[in-house]
Amino acid sequence: MTVVQQIATIGLCVLGTMLTRFLPFLIFSPAKSTPRYIQYLGQALPSAIFGMLVVYCLKDVSIVSGSHGLPELIAIICVTGLHLWKKQMLLSIAGGTICYMMLVQFVF
């Protein structure tokens, strides 16, 4: 990439990020209430996205070969247990990731 292309790429990334951050504040005035469908999306989408991430992460796990999906299953149990215990999302994600990486590197 030339320097001009690099600058253009960075500029477009900055513009795209700023647009997605500032556009809701420009569209929805604080004087009026937020539409019901936007409120619904704010409640429904986080769970849907986490569900989609779980499906995406587990789509290539084979239970008939290799480690038979045991590292993934143990990491899921670890994430679930940590979340039920502490109710902190970042701790659950970090703990599950560390558990999975340790299992894959040293056990399976």
MIDOSE-1310 file (N, C-alpha, C; in nm, 2 decimals, decimal comma, always signed):
residues 108
mtvv	+0,08/-0,12/+0,00/+0,00/+0,00/+0,00/+0,09/+0,12/+0,00; +0,05/+0,22/-0,08/+0,12/+0,35/-0,07/+0,07/+0,43/+0,05; +0,14/+0,53/+0,08/+0,11/+0,62/+0,19/-0,03/+0,68/+0,17; -0,06/+0,72/+0,05/-0,19/+0,78/+0,03/-0,30/+0,68/+0,05
qqia	-0,28/+0,55/+0,01/-0,38/+0,45/+0,03/-0,40/+0,42/+0,18; -0,28/+0,42/+0,25/-0,29/+0,40/+0,40/-0,37/+0,51/+0,47; -0,34/+0,63/+0,43/-0,41/+0,75/+0,49/-0,56/+0,74/+0,46; -0,59/+0,70/+0,33/-0,73/+0,69/+0,29/-0,80/+0,58/+0,37
tigl	-0,73/+0,47/+0,39/-0,79/+0,36/+0,46/-0,82/+0,39/+0,61; -0,72/+0,46/+0,67/-0,74/+0,50/+0,81/-0,85/+0,60/+0,82; -0,85/+0,70/+0,73/-0,96/+0,80/+0,73/-1,10/+0,74/+0,72; -1,11/+0,64/+0,63/-1,24/+0,57/+0,61/-1,28/+0,49/+0,73
cvlg	-1,18/+0,43/+0,80/-1,21/+0,36/+0,92/-1,26/+0,45/+1,03; -1,19/+0,56/+1,04/-1,23/+0,67/+1,14/-1,36/+0,72/+1,11; -1,39/+0,75/+0,99/-1,52/+0,80/+0,95/-1,63/+0,70/+0,98; -1,61/+0,57/+0,94/-1,71/+0,47/+0,97/-1,74/+0,45/+1,12
tmlt	-1,63/+0,46/+1,20/-1,64/+0,44/+1,34/-1,72/+0,56/+1,40; -1,68/+0,68/+1,36/-1,75/+0,80/+1,41/-1,90/+0,80/+1,37; -1,92/+0,76/+1,25/-2,06/+0,76/+1,20/-2,15/+0,67/+1,28; -2,10/+0,55/+1,31/-2,18/+0,45/+1,39/-2,19/+0,50/+1,53
rflp	-2,10/+0,58/+1,59/-2,11/+0,62/+1,72/-2,20/+0,74/+1,74; -2,19/+0,84/+1,64/-2,26/+0,96/+1,65/-2,40/+0,96/+1,59; -2,42/+0,87/+1,49/-2,55/+0,87/+1,42/-2,67/+0,86/+1,51; -2,67/+0,77/+1,61/-2,79/+0,76/+1,69/-2,82/+0,89/+1,77
flif	-2,72/+0,96/+1,81/-2,75/+1,09/+1,88/-2,80/+1,19/+1,78; -2,77/+1,18/+1,66/-2,82/+1,28/+1,56/-2,96/+1,24/+1,51; -2,99/+1,11/+1,51/-3,13/+1,07/+1,46/-3,23/+1,08/+1,57; -3,20/+1,04/+1,69/-3,29/+1,04/+1,80/-3,27/+1,16/+1,89
spak	-3,36/+1,25/+1,89/-3,35/+1,37/+1,98/-3,38/+1,34/+2,12; -3,31/+1,40/+2,22/-3,33/+1,38/+2,36/-3,47/+1,43/+2,40; -3,53/+1,52/+2,32/-3,66/+1,58/+2,35/-3,77/+1,48/+2,33; -3,75/+1,39/+2,24/-3,86/+1,29/+2,21/-3,82/+1,16/+2,27
stpr	-3,92/+1,07/+2,30/-3,89/+0,94/+2,35/-3,84/+0,85/+2,24; -3,75/+0,75/+2,28/-3,70/+0,66/+2,18/-3,81/+0,57/+2,13; -3,82/+0,54/+2,00/-3,92/+0,45/+1,95/-3,92/+0,31/+2,01; -4,03/+0,25/+2,02/-4,05/+0,12/+2,09/-3,96/+0,01/+2,03
yiqy	-3,96/+0,01/+1,89/-3,88/-0,09/+1,82/-3,73/-0,08/+1,85; -3,68/+0,04/+1,87/-3,54/+0,06/+1,90/-3,52/+0,01/+2,05; -3,61/+0,04/+2,14/-3,60/-0,01/+2,27/-3,60/-0,16/+2,27; -3,68/-0,22/+2,19/-3,69/-0,37/+2,18/-3,56/-0,42/+2,13
lgqa	-3,50/-0,36/+2,03/-3,37/-0,41/+1,97/-3,26/-0,39/+2,08; -3,27/-0,29/+2,16/-3,17/-0,27/+2,26/-3,17/-0,38/+2,37; -3,29/-0,44/+2,39/-3,31/-0,55/+2,48/-3,28/-0,68/+2,42; -3,32/-0,70/+2,29/-3,31/-0,84/+2,23/-3,17/-0,86/+2,17
lpsa	-3,11/-0,77/+2,11/-2,99/-0,79/+2,03/-2,87/-0,84/+2,11; -2,84/-0,79/+2,23/-2,72/-0,85/+2,30/-2,73/-1,00/+2,32; -2,85/-1,05/+2,36/-2,86/-1,19/+2,38/-2,85/-1,27/+2,25; -2,91/-1,21/+2,14/-2,90/-1,27/+2,01/-2,76/-1,28/+1,96
ifgm	-2,68/-1,17/+1,99/-2,54/-1,17/+1,94/-2,46/-1,27/+2,01; -2,48/-1,28/+2,15/-2,40/-1,38/+2,22/-2,44/-1,52/+2,18; -2,57/-1,55/+2,15/-2,61/-1,68/+2,10/-2,54/-1,71/+1,96; -2,53/-1,61/+1,88/-2,47/-1,63/+1,75/-2,32/-1,65/+1,76
lvvy	-2,26/-1,59/+1,86/-2,11/-1,61/+1,88/-2,09/-1,75/+1,93; -2,18/-1,80/+2,02/-2,16/-1,94/+2,07/-2,18/-2,04/+1,95; -2,28/-2,02/+1,87/-2,30/-2,11/+1,75/-2,17/-2,10/+1,66; -2,13/-1,98/+1,63/-2,01/-1,96/+1,55/-1,89/-2,03/+1,61
clkd	-1,87/-2,02/+1,74/-1,75/-2,08/+1,80/-1,76/-2,23/+1,80; -1,87/-2,29/+1,80/-1,89/-2,43/+1,81/-1,92/-2,50/+1,68; -1,93/-2,43/+1,57/-1,97/-2,48/+1,44/-1,87/-2,59/+1,39; -1,75/-2,58/+1,42/-1,65/-2,67/+1,36/-1,60/-2,78/+1,46
vsiv	-1,67/-2,79/+1,57/-1,63/-2,89/+1,67/-1,68/-3,02/+1,63; -1,59/-3,12/+1,63/-1,63/-3,26/+1,58/-1,63/-3,35/+1,71; -1,75/-3,41/+1,73/-1,76/-3,49/+1,85/-1,72/-3,64/+1,82; -1,69/-3,67/+1,69/-1,65/-3,80/+1,65/-1,50/-3,82/+1,62
sgsh	-1,43/-3,71/+1,63/-1,28/-3,72/+1,61/-1,20/-3,63/+1,70; -1,07/-3,66/+1,71/-0,99/-3,58/+1,79/-1,02/-3,59/+1,94; -1,04/-3,47/+2,00/-1,06/-3,47/+2,14/-1,21/-3,48/+2,17; -1,29/-3,50/+2,07/-1,44/-3,52/+2,09/-1,51/-3,40/+2,15
glpe	-1,46/-3,29/+2,13/-1,52/-3,16/+2,18/-1,51/-3,15/+2,33; -1,43/-3,22/+2,40/-1,41/-3,21/+2,55/-1,36/-3,08/+2,59; -1,25/-3,02/+2,53/-1,21/-2,89/+2,57/-1,31/-2,78/+2,56; -1,39/-2,79/+2,46/-1,50/-2,69/+2,44/-1,61/-2,71/+2,54
liai	-1,64/-2,83/+2,57/-1,75/-2,86/+2,67/-1,70/-2,81/+2,81; -1,57/-2,84/+2,85/-1,52/-2,81/+2,98/-1,51/-2,65/+2,99; -1,47/-2,59/+2,88/-1,47/-2,44/+2,88/-1,61/-2,38/+2,89; -1,71/-2,44/+2,83/-1,84/-2,39/+2,84/-1,89/-2,40/+2,99
icvt	-1,86/-2,52/+3,05/-1,90/-2,54/+3,19/-1,83/-2,44/+3,28; -1,70/-2,41/+3,25/-1,62/-2,31/+3,32/-1,69/-2,17/+3,31; -1,72/-2,13/+3,19/-1,78/-2,00/+3,17/-1,92/-1,99/+3,24; -2,00/-2,09/+3,23/-2,13/-2,09/+3,29/-2,12/-2,09/+3,44
glhl	-2,02/-2,17/+3,50/-2,00/-2,17/+3,64/-1,95/-2,03/+3,69; -1,86/-1,97/+3,62/-1,80/-1,84/+3,66/-1,91/-1,74/+3,66; -1,99/-1,74/+3,55/-2,10/-1,64/+3,54/-2,21/-1,66/+3,65; -2,25/-1,78/+3,67/-2,35/-1,80/+3,78/-2,29/-1,76/+3,92
wkkq	-2,16/-1,78/+3,94/-2,10/-1,75/+4,06/-2,07/-1,60/+4,08; -2,01/-1,53/+3,99/-1,97/-1,40/+4,01/-2,05/-1,29/+3,93; -2,13/-1,34/+3,83/-2,21/-1,25/+3,74/-2,13/-1,13/+3,69; -2,01/-1,16/+3,64/-1,93/-1,06/+3,57/-1,88/-1,12/+3,44
mlls	-1,93/-1,05/+3,33/-1,91/-1,10/+3,20/-1,77/-1,11/+3,16; -1,69/-1,01/+3,19/-1,55/-1,01/+3,15/-1,47/-1,13/+3,22; -1,50/-1,15/+3,35/-1,44/-1,26/+3,42/-1,48/-1,39/+3,36; -1,61/-1,41/+3,32/-1,65/-1,53/+3,26/-1,58/-1,56/+3,13
iagg	-1,57/-1,45/+3,05/-1,51/-1,47/+2,92/-1,36/-1,50/+2,93; -1,29/-1,42/+3,02/-1,15/-1,44/+3,04/-1,12/-1,58/+3,10; -1,20/-1,62/+3,20/-1,18/-1,75/+3,26/-1,21/-1,86/+3,16; -1,31/-1,85/+3,08/-1,34/-1,96/+2,99/-1,23/-1,97/+2,88
ticy	-1,18/-1,85/+2,84/-1,07/-1,85/+2,74/-0,95/-1,91/+2,79; -0,91/-1,87/+2,91/-0,79/-1,93/+2,97/-0,80/-2,08/+3,00; -0,92/-2,12/+3,04/-0,94/-2,26/+3,06/-0,93/-2,34/+2,93; -0,99/-2,29/+2,83/-0,98/-2,36/+2,70/-0,84/-2,36/+2,64
mmlv	-0,77/-2,25/+2,65/-0,63/-2,25/+2,60/-0,54/-2,34/+2,68; -0,56/-2,35/+2,81/-0,48/-2,44/+2,90/-0,51/-2,59/+2,86; -0,64/-2,62/+2,84/-0,68/-2,75/+2,80/-0,62/-2,79/+2,66; -0,63/-2,70/+2,57/-0,58/-2,73/+2,43/-0,43/-2,74/+2,43
qfvf	-0,36/-2,66/+2,51/-0,21/-2,66/+2,50/-0,15/-2,77/+2,58; -0,21/-2,80/+2,70/-0,14/-2,90/+2,79/-0,21/-3,03/+2,81; -0,34/-3,04/+2,78/-0,41/-3,17/+2,81/-0,45/-3,24/+2,69; -0,51/-3,18/+2,60/-0,56/-3,25/+2,48/-0,47/-3,23/+2,36
